[in-house]
């Protein structure tokens, strides 16, 4: 009986040690984001541990399966040898999970989600994946990994040694009993006796999304995402396919026709598209944001057409580019740009421009392997591509590529040479991406991440301002449309309300150049990146039928809408209503305005239809 008790105590202590580790991991996450934790009440903080316990115990049970099964062999063999196997298994797991703990904490700042399968899409370019981190963060992360792993290895080692030495060879009858005990781990794995296994929605309890995210067990979330990848099913299906398309078309069909007011003074202008990294409307004074960050853009907004209600459809560059150039909605937790077999069948603005007689080119100061961008651009038909390999190493920042002023000087130089017209040139900036490194003056200082963010945008703003002033002197300017827009919004500066509210996704779009018929005007229509290609091709009398998710930005109907997608959720908004939905909790995050119920159906139909299209593309 004593032997049985010792084995049982070993199993119980081993399980509780893992529970203790996950309590530590949650505490680490809360302290790492202390600024966000400060906004929570003491009760809410304690509830993150209480509600998170179900996922903690679920993954602790997963980790206990092998040691519990190994303990059965101590009935027949010396426990010391079995203990060695359990220890090595445990030590390796601790190191692996600790690495993921650090990655999870680091990526949450940029992505706003806990660790999931998205990480895997960047493993082929790890140097790009860590480009958002500073050298200090990497060193401090390494030190933390070493210290925390050492502490938990010693703790587990001490407990295993103390408990295993009390276990001796016993009656064979104990073997089936401990097999049953191992089998009972399925109960905490499933989160109890309910029909549906535990999932993230079981730990969501607060209207503060950070509190819900803190409740999630990071390694459970990562493992769950891995085991539910690419099963061919549409997790966002709410309607029959025909019904979803009918809901969308009922609203979209009237938004395809442009206003009769002329926008351009020529049928075939040159087009320059500048995609500005991470530019959020929150730092654009012309859009009601901070007044002193983008002084050049604010000034230029009075010289062209400023779109005051324009939104990004996703939250990363590899989602923004297909939205802009293919009119294609992002996928909640993957990226179509990383899948050449799918991107080759996407509608492509550059291809349509080539059909209209345009010469196309793409400029980027960094590594085009990021997010498989190179393959996407090749599939888009672009053959003239300039990337980071064209710039000297001394002109690079430590992470991403050539500084924006160096990059735009090359762009300006190439444009100053005789150009075959009409041309379509795309430039993607990078200096305003974390870690915000550039050689010029930091206008707002370097004392905080938010001030570095502001300074980086002020730097890029000055660079683009200089480019525009030079462009005005070029002979091609009078026949050129210059479009400036962002690839996605940003969490900074911090905004009031829900993390995934429209404030995070609102971005500027400004049209400039001699090809404009009217200047100094504002377009207040609700629109988004997926509408850009369709609208431009309409103005150029090109073929835009393949852009099945797009609308015409210059349609002035009050039914105009924008739809954005984030990890396991979406937001849909019109002039006077907003609906933001979270698929994890299966509940609205925000529901504002008299038409919010209508947007519920429209948003779910768009998300379902867009993801189904993604699944169906081969």
N, C-alpha and C positions, 0 to 999 in steps of 0.2 A: 504493500500500500504506500509506503514511504517513497519507493521508486517511482510509482505512478504520480505521486504528488510533485516530486522534483521535476519530472518531465513536463507536467502541466504548468508548473511555475516558470520553467524556462520559456515555454511558448507564450505565456501571458506577459512576462517581462519583455520578451523580444518585440511583441506587438506594441506594447506601451512605449517602448523606446522610439519606435517609428512615429507614434502619435506625438511624442515629445519633440521629435525633429520637425514635424510639420507645424507644430505650434511655434517653434523657433523661426521657421521659414516665413510664417505669416507675420510674426513680430518684426522680422527683418524687412519685409516688404513695406509694412506700415511706417517703420522708421526711415527707410530709404526715401519714401515719399512723405516726409514729415509735414511738408507744407499742405498737402492734401489731407493728411490725417488730422491736422489741427482743426480742419473745418467740420470734423465729425464729433458728435457728443461722446462722452465716456460710455454711455449705454450702447450706442451704435458700434463703437470700437469693440466692446465686449461681445456684441452680437456677431461680429465677423468671425470670431473664434467659435461661438456656439453653433451658428449655422454652417460654418465650414467644417465642423467635426464630421459630418456624414461623408464628405469627399475625402477628408483626412483618413478616416477609418477604412474607407473603401480602398484607397491605394496602399495603406499599411497592410491590409489583408492580402492584396496582390503580392507585396514584397515578402509576406510570411509563408507563402505556399511552399517554396523550395525548402527553407529551414524546417518547417513543420513536417514535411515528408522525410527529410533527412533524420529527424529525431526518431522516426520509427525504427531506423536501423540501429539506434543505440540499444534497442532491446536485445540485439544479437551480437553487436560488435562494441569495442571499447569506445566510450563517448569522447575521449580525447581526440581521436582521429577524425571523428565526425565533426567535432567542434572546430577543428582547423579548416575544414571545408566551408562551414558556415561563416567563419570569420573572414576568409578571403572573399567569399561571395558578398558579404556585407560591406567590406572595405571598398571594393570596386563600385558597388552601388552608391555608396556615400559620395565618393569622388565624382561619379557621373552625374548624380542628382544635384550636387553642389555646383557643378559647372552650369547646369541648366538653370539653377536658382539665380546665378549671377546674370546669365543671358536674359532670363525673364525680366529681372529688375531693370536691366539696361534698355531692353527693347520696349518696355511698357511706356517709357517716356516719349518715344517717337511714334509708336503704333497705337497706344491707348487700349491695348488688349493684352490678356495674359498669353503666355507661350502656347502656340498651337502649331499645326503642320505648315504654316506659312514659312517657318524657319527653314524647312527643307529646300524650299525653292531658291535659297541663297547659298546653299552649301557648296555649289560648284564655283562660287566666287566669294570665298570667305573674307578676302581683303576688302571687298565692297560692303559686305555685311557689317563689318566693324568700323566702317568709315565714319559713322556718326559718333563714335566714342573718341574722347581725348586720350592722350598718352597717360595722363594722370589717372583717368578712370580705369585704364587697362592695368596699370601697375597696382593700383589700390584693389582692383578686382582680383588680381593674382594673389596679393597678400591675404585678402579675405578668404580666398579659396584654400590657401595653405593653412591658415589658422583654424577656420571652421571645420575643415576636413580632419585636421589633427585632433581637435577637441572631440568630435563625434566618433572618430575611430577609437580613441582611447576609452570613451564612455562605453561604446558597444563592446570593445575588447574586454574591459574590466567585468562587465555584466555577464558576457558569454562565459568567460573563464570561471567566475564564481558559481554560476548556475550549472555549467556542464560538468564540473568536477564532482558534483553531488549525484550525478546520474550514473547508474551502473547497469550492467546487463541484467535483464529481468525476465519475467515469464512471457512466453510468446503470445499469451492472451492479450497483452497490452498492445500488440501491433495493430490488430483490427480496430481497437478503441481509438488509438491515435490517428488511424486513417480516417475514421469518422470525424475526429476533431479537426483534422486538416480540411475535410470536406465542408465542415460548417463555416469555413472562411467565406464561402459563397454568399452567406447572409450579409456580412458587412460589405463585401464587394458590390452587391446589388443595392446596398443601402437599406436593407430591411426585408420585410416579407411582402411588400407591395408588388403588384403585377408589373409595373413599369420600373426598370432599374433607375437608380439615382442618376441625376444629371445636373447640369449647371443651374437649371431653373429652380432646383430644390434649395439652393443656397442663396438665391436672390431674395432679399427681404427689404431693401431700402429704396427710397427715391433718389438717393445719392449713388450714382453709378460706381464711383470709386469704392464705396463700401461693399457693393456687390462683387466687384472685381477682387477686392482683398479677401473675400470669403472663399473664392475659388482656390482649390489646391492646384498649384501650377503644374506639377508633374502629372497629376490625374488629367488635367485639361489637355496637356501635350499628348499623352498616351491615348486618350479618347479620340483626339483629332486624327491620330495616325491610324487607328483601327476603323475609322469611319470615312476614310478617303476613297474617292472615286468608285463608289458602289453603283454608279450609273443612275441613281435615283435623284429626283429633284426634291430636296428637303424644304423648299419654299413653295411647294404646290398647295394652293388654297382653292383653286377652281379647276374645272375641266378646261383643257387647252382652248377650245373654241370660245368658252365664256370669258376667259382671261383676255383673249385677243379682241373680243367684242367690247369689253370694258375700256381697253386702251384706245381702240379705233374710234369709239364714240366721242372721245375727247380730242384725240390727235388729229382726226380727219379734217377738222375745221381750222387747224393751225398750220397747215402746209402751204397755204397761199400767202405771198408777201403783200405788204402794203403797196399801193400804187405810187407812192412818193419815190422819186428817183434817189438812189443812194450813191451810185458812182456816176462819173461823167464820161466813162469809157467802158466798152464791153470786154476789153481784154487788158486790164492793168497788170503790171508786175505786182507780185504779192510777196511781202516779207513777213514772216510769222516769227515773233520772238516769244518764246516760252520761258517765263521767269520762274525760277525755282522757288517754291514755297511761299509765294507772295499772297498774303491774306489781306482781305479788305480792311481788317482791323488796324493796319498800319498805313492805309491810304487815306489821306486827308480829304481828297475829292469825293470819297465814298462815306464820309463821316467817321473815319478812323483817326488814329493819332496824326496830328497835323504836320509834324516836322520830320517824318521819316522819309517819305518819297516826294520831296519838294519838286523834283523835275517832272515826275508823273502827274502831280497835282497841277502844275503849270500847263503841261501838254494836254491835259484833259479838256482845256478850254479851246484847244485848236482842232479838235476832231470830234469823234462820236464816242461818248462815254456810256458804257452799259452799266447801269447802277444796280441792277438786280440779277447779277450773273453768278453762277455757282459751279464749283467743281463737282464731278460725279463720284470721285473717289478721294482717297487720302494719301496716295503715293504716286511717284512719277510713272512707275510701270502700269498704273491704272489710268493716269491722266492722259498719257500720249495716245493710247487706243481710243479714249473718249473723244479727244480733239480730232485726230486724223482719221478715225474709222467710225465715228458716231456710235461707239459701242460702249454700253454700260459695263462697269467693273463687276467682277465676281466678288462675293463677300469675303472669301478667305483663300482665293488663289488669283492668278493673273494670266489672262489669255496671252499676253505678250511673251510669256515664257514658253509657249507651246507652238512651235513653228507649224505643226500639222493643222492647227486651228487658224493661225493668223493668215495663212496663205489664202484662205477663202473669205477673209473679211473684206468689206468694202474699204477702199483706200483712197483718200483725197489726193495723194501724189499721183497715183495712177490716172485718176480722172483729170488731173491737171495736165499730165502728159498727153492724154487724148485730146486736150484742147490746144496742144501745141506748146506747152510750157516746158522749159528746162528746169529740172528740180535738183535741189541739193540740200544737205543737212549738215549742220555744224554743231559740234559738242566738244567741250574741252577735256572730257574725261574718257573713261573706259566704256566703249559701246557694248562690251559683253555684259554690263550690268543689266539684269532683268531680261537678257537675251534681246536687247534693243537692236543690235546689229542685224539679226535675222529678220526681225519685224520690219526694219527699214528696207532691207533688201526685198522682202516680200511686197513692200509698198511700191516697189519699182524705182526707188532712188538709187542712182549709181554714183553720184558725185557726193562723197561723204568725207568730211573732215572730222577727225577725232583727236583725242589726247596725244596720240603718237606723233602728231604734227608739231607738238610744242616741246620746247626744251624743259628738262627736269627742274631747272632753277626757277621756272615760271609756274610750277605746280604748287598747290598747297599740299599739306602732308597726307591728305586722304583722297580727294576726289579727282583733281585734275588742274588744268590751267586756270589761273585767276581770271575773273570775268573781264577785267580791263585789258589783259593780254589777248584773251579769246576774242573780244569784240574788236580789238585793233586789227586782228587777222581778218575778221568778217568784213570790217570796213575797207581794208586794203583790197580784198578780193572784189568787193563791189565797186571800188574806184577804177578798176580796170574795165576795159570795154566789155560790156555784157551783151549776150545774145538775148533779145527780148521777144516774147515775154518770159520772165523767169519767176520761179517760185522757190524762195529760199527760207529755210527754217533754222533758227538758232535757239539752242537750249542752254541756259545759263546754269551755274552750279555753286557759286560762292556763297549764296544765301542758304546753303544746306549746312546742317551741323557737321563739323564743330565750328563753323563760322570763322574760317581763317582767310585772311587777305592781307596784303602788305601795306595798304593805305591807312589813313587815319580812322580810328574807331570813334565815330561821331558821338556815340552815347556811352563810350567807355567799354571796359572789359570786366567790370566788377561783378556781373551776373550773366547768366545765360540769356535772359530776356534782353539785356542791353547789348550783348553781342549779336543777338538776333536782329535787333533794331539797326545796329551799326552795319551789319552785313547788307541789309536791304538798302540802307542809305548809300552804301558803296556801290551796289549794283545799279541803284537809281541814277547816281551820277554818271556811271559808265554808259547806261542806256541814253541818258540825256545828251551826253557828248556824241553818241552815235547818231541820234536824230538830228542834232544841229549840223553835223557833217553831211548827213543824207540830204538835207535841204539844199545843199550846194551842188549836188550831183545832177547831171542832165536827165537821169532816169526818174528823178523824184516826182516830177509833175505828172508822170503816168504810173505812179506806184501807190499801192495800198499797204500800209504797215499796220500789222495787228500785234498788240502786246496783250498777253494774257498769262495767267499762272497755270502751272501743272496741277497744283492742289493748294488747299488752304493750310492752316497750321493751328496747333493748339495754343501757340503764343501769339500775342499777349493773352493772358488768361481772360476768358470771357465769362459773363454771368450766365447762369442757367445750365442746362444739361451739356455734358461734354460733347455729345454728337448733335447738338442743335445746329441750325443753319449758319450760325455765326462762325463755326469752324470751317464751313465749306464755301462761304461767300468769298469770291475773288474778283479782281478787276478784269475788265476787258476794255481796251481802248483802240479805236481805229483812227489812224492818222494818214497823212500823205496827200499828194496833189491829185490823186484819183477820186477823192471824195467830192460829191456834188454839194453836200452841206457840211458845215463845220461849226464847232462850238455848240453842239446840241447833246442832249441826253436821251437815251432810250431806257425807259423804266420797265420795260417788259421783263417778266420772269423768264429766265432762260438758263441754259447750262452748256457745258462743253460739248455734249453730244449733238447739240444743235448747230455748231459752228460750220462743219463741213457741208452739211445740207444747205445752209443759208448762203455760204460763199458760192457754191456751185450753182445755186438758183440765180444769183446775181450775174454769174459768168455764163449763164445759159448752158450749163453742163449737165451731165446725167447724174442725178442724185437719188434715183429710185431705190438703189440698194441700201440706202441709209434708213433702215426700217424703224429705228428708234427715235429718229430726229424730228424736229419741228422747225418752222421758219421763225427766226428771232424777230423779224420785222413785222410779223403778224401781231396786230394790236389787241387781239381778243382778250377779254378778262379771264378767259379759261386757260391762259398760258400757265404752264407749271414747270417746275424743276424737280428732278428726282436724283437723290444721291444715295450711295450705298456704302455702308461700313461693315465691319466684321459682325456677321449675324444680325444685321439690322438695316433699316433704310429710313430716309426722310423724304417726304413729298410735300411741296408747298406751292401755293398760288398767291395771288395778290393779297388775299385776306384770310387765308387759312393755312394750317400747318398740321401735319401728322407725322410723328416719328415713332417707329416701331422697333421693338427688340425681340428677335426670334428666340433668344435663350429663355427669357422670362415669358415669352408669348403674350406680351402686354405692351400697350403704348407707353412711350416715354414722355411724349408731349402730344397734346390734342387741343388745338386752338382754332377757333373760328367756326362759323356756321356750316362750312362745307367740309369739316374735318372727317365726318363719316364717309363722305364720297371719296376723299383722299385715302382713306383706309383701304377701300376696294381698289382704287387706281394704283396705289403704291404696291400693294401685294400682287396685283396683276402684272405690273411692270417687272418687279423683282423675279417673279415666277417665270415670266416669258423670256426675260433676258438670260436667266440661268439655264432655261431649257434650250435656248438657242446655242448657248455655250456647250452644253452636253451633246447636242446633235451635230455640231461641226466636227468634221473628220479631217 
